Amino acid sequence: MDLDLRKLRYFVAVAEELHFGRAAERLLIAQPVLSRQVMALEREIGVGLLDRTSRHVALTPAGERLADEGRSLLASATTAVRRTHEAARGLERLVIGFAPGLRVAPAVAAIGEVAPELDVALIELVWYEGADAVRDGRADIAVVREPFDDDGLMSVPLGAEPKLAVLSAHHRLAGKRRLRMRDLEGEGPFEADRRCAGIEGTVELAASGRGVAILPRSVATLYARPGLVLRPIVDREPLGIHLVRMSGAHDRVRELFELAAETLDASQSA
């Protein structure tokens, strides 16, 4: 029997959270989709993995075993993909990932000065990926925002940036110079993820007057245009920005990671 790694990843998230809602939020998928995928996995394996009631979720003995084995399988699969990417690139290429709105040009320039023979490539990360591109081998290092899964990663903080409210100029709150989260009650604030059509989708929903988009400052300013206003949210915690790599990265990657960290530390929060 072939084991579907996607379903296994979904099940492991439920096993760790023991709550479908929290697991779905962590995975950035809809809860009904998660529930169907876990039930499909149970049918494929032929055993019950979870005891579900209206009030709690618990692992069966079989579920406990699969959760333990599943973590190792997922880690091995991720490592295999990462090493395949590394072998394809060799040491002649360094791939830097970056979340939308974040700056990596200073690091590219600094690496070019100390390693002119190295091909430096950039990949823009999808909004909800976090550090996944480093973990699966598509990138050697990446600049990402919190929150992200730091398991198996080396992370260096680079600074932080606030989130801004993006709303139609005709919105009832557009006249306020600063907002608090209580001001947004009932406004259905949108935060970009795969369930909300990404950044463009959240901005368009806000522009339509249907609600308020909440975006990191660097992203909000990229999408500023006539008809939209940007307002600080004074009681919302800033988002931490980090440079990440795999803990077991090649020595050369580690050296360039340190150089990038020194170069980017001041630029991200400027």
Secondary structure, 3 states (H helix, E strand, C coil): CCCCHHHHHHHHHHHHHCCHHHHHHHHCCCHHHHHHHHHHHHHHHCCCCEEECCCCEEECHHHHHHHHHHHHHHHHHHHHHHHHHHHHHCCCEEEEEECCCCCCHHHHHHHHHHCCCCEEEEEECCCCCCCHHHHCCCCCEEEEECCCCCCCEEEEEEEEECEEEEEECCCCCCCCCCECHHHHCCCCCEECCHHHCHHHHHHHHHHCCCCCEEEEHHHHHHCCCCCEEEEEECCCCCEEEEEEEECCCCHHHHHHHHHHHHHHCCCCCC
